[in-house]
Amino acid sequence: MEHQFCVNKGATMDTKQLEARYHIKIQPASSLVDSLISRVHEYEHQHNMTSSQMLYALRRNKTTETKDICSWINDYRTLKKLRNGRNGV
């Protein structure tokens, strides 16, 4: 099934036209969401705490922000934005 995207006021393109014009591959957002959920659950299991608990610990300087924790929190915030219908841009 092809979808129409509004490129600018009054102009639309289908998926194939958009991919060709911008040299990109459009994929369903569901795979992104599934990937984020999986990674967030993995981080939570690895650190034995919820993402909310980790944010609380960071805000209270109870833990040090590492590259791993930064990736976790970025994934968690992206997932929350997607779930709340905001793209964060």
One Martini backbone bead per residue (centre of mass of N, CA, C, O) as a GRO file, in nm:
protein
   89
    1MET     BB    1   0.094   0.038   0.025
    2GLU     BB    2   0.050   0.363  -0.053
    3HIS     BB    3   0.170   0.679   0.047
    4GLN     BB    4   0.103   1.013   0.128
    5PHE     BB    5   0.310   1.309   0.116
    6CYS     BB    6   0.378   1.618   0.248
    7VAL     BB    7   0.613   1.847   0.126
    8ASN     BB    8   0.425   2.087   0.053
    9LYS     BB    9   0.206   2.308  -0.010
   10GLY     BB   10  -0.005   2.096  -0.207
   11ALA     BB   11   0.220   1.873  -0.209
   12THR     BB   12   0.269   1.534  -0.322
   13MET     BB   13   0.406   1.205  -0.230
   14ASP     BB   14   0.515   0.909  -0.266
   15THR     BB   15   0.725   0.686  -0.143
   16LYS     BB   16   0.905   0.644  -0.399
   17GLN     BB   17   0.955   0.944  -0.457
   18LEU     BB   18   1.084   1.015  -0.185
   19GLU     BB   19   1.318   0.812  -0.195
   20ALA     BB   20   1.443   0.921  -0.459
   21ARG     BB   21   1.482   1.222  -0.388
   22TYR     BB   22   1.642   1.148  -0.086
   23HIS     BB   23   1.788   0.876  -0.063
   24ILE     BB   24   1.575   0.676   0.084
   25LYS     BB   25   1.431   0.457   0.341
   26ILE     BB   26   1.110   0.370   0.415
   27GLN     BB   27   0.992   0.278   0.737
   28PRO     BB   28   0.835   0.148   0.976
   29ALA     BB   29   0.795   0.248   1.307
   30SER     BB   30   0.761  -0.026   1.453
   31SER     BB   31   1.062  -0.115   1.443
   32LEU     BB   32   1.169   0.113   1.619
   33VAL     BB   33   0.999   0.061   1.868
   34ASP     BB   34   1.088  -0.231   1.916
   35SER     BB   35   1.388  -0.160   1.953
   36LEU     BB   36   1.357   0.031   2.193
   37ILE     BB   37   1.221  -0.164   2.387
   38SER     BB   38   1.445  -0.374   2.391
   39ARG     BB   39   1.676  -0.189   2.491
   40VAL     BB   40   1.544  -0.087   2.751
   41HIS     BB   41   1.506  -0.366   2.880
   42GLU     BB   42   1.805  -0.439   2.879
   43TYR     BB   43   1.904  -0.210   3.060
   44GLU     BB   44   1.722  -0.271   3.303
   45HIS     BB   45   1.834  -0.554   3.352
   46GLN     BB   46   2.138  -0.483   3.375
   47HIS     BB   47   2.069  -0.253   3.619
   48ASN     BB   48   1.820  -0.318   3.802
   49MET     BB   49   1.624  -0.089   3.662
   50THR     BB   50   1.447   0.163   3.582
   51SER     BB   51   1.436   0.441   3.396
   52SER     BB   52   1.326   0.626   3.619
   53GLN     BB   53   1.542   0.550   3.828
   54MET     BB   54   1.782   0.650   3.663
   55LEU     BB   55   1.698   0.944   3.639
   56TYR     BB   56   1.692   0.995   3.941
   57ALA     BB   57   1.992   0.925   3.994
   58LEU     BB   58   2.109   1.142   3.807
   59ARG     BB   59   1.973   1.395   3.943
   60ARG     BB   60   2.113   1.296   4.236
   61ASN     BB   61   2.407   1.187   4.192
   62LYS     BB   62   2.410   0.843   4.221
   63THR     BB   63   2.535   0.846   3.928
   64THR     BB   64   2.716   0.780   3.639
   65GLU     BB   65   2.756   0.899   3.323
   66THR     BB   66   2.752   0.695   3.056
   67LYS     BB   67   2.734   0.579   2.746
   68ASP     BB   68   2.521   0.365   2.815
   69ILE     BB   69   2.326   0.550   2.973
   70CYS     BB   70   2.284   0.755   2.748
   71SER     BB   71   2.156   0.559   2.549
   72TRP     BB   72   1.923   0.476   2.726
   73ILE     BB   73   1.794   0.759   2.771
   74ASN     BB   74   1.752   0.820   2.472
   75ASP     BB   75   1.567   0.582   2.415
   76TYR     BB   76   1.352   0.648   2.629
   77ARG     BB   77   1.277   0.935   2.525
   78THR     BB   78   1.198   0.852   2.240
   79LEU     BB   79   0.973   0.659   2.321
   80LYS     BB   80   0.801   0.869   2.471
   81LYS     BB   81   0.758   1.059   2.229
   82LEU     BB   82   0.620   0.851   2.046
   83ARG     BB   83   0.387   0.782   2.247
   84ASN     BB   84   0.303   1.107   2.262
   85GLY     BB   85   0.333   1.233   1.956
   86ARG     BB   86   0.639   1.327   1.960
   87ASN     BB   87   0.948   1.413   1.783
   88GLY     BB   88   1.151   1.646   1.913
   89VAL     BB   89   1.193   1.884   1.676
   0.00000   0.00000   0.00000
